[in-house]
């Protein structure tokens, strides 16, 4: 997943940072870090595209269910017509074809309901995953920036101490 790759790139950037001899702090490429954070922001909408694809798949499933229902209804109607032409079993044919039509409509409704439920579940999962990924990315970025802030503060304190020591020796 692109977001995880970008998070790994951020981690690599911190791991590859040069250690300073004083204070154990790191120097990292600020521009590269900001570029990776910008790429993270751009990668998040990919989850929204996935949600749109899930909706499109749901629409396709619903369309297929409608087509199947129409085919079943046509087949049922043809069967009913054929049976109606047989005078000896006219009443039985009518009852059976109506029953088959009701069954077909009920099956079509069931297929459509299942497709809607599946699509809604996928959409909900995609939205939750997208939200979790955004929150995780933000938390990770905040954590990295806080650690960087702490390291830079320690480095500045070390520099100030060194400057103070040098000034006292004068």
Secondary structure by P-SEA (a helix, b strand, c coil): caaaaaaaaaaaaaaacccccccccccccaaaaaaaaaaaaaacaaaaaaaaaaaaaaaaaaaaaaaaaaaaaaaaaaaaaaaaacccaaaaaaaaaaaaaaaaaaaaaaaaaaaaaaaaaaaaaaaaaaaaaaaaaaaaaaaaaaaaaaaaaaaaaaaaaaaaaaaaac
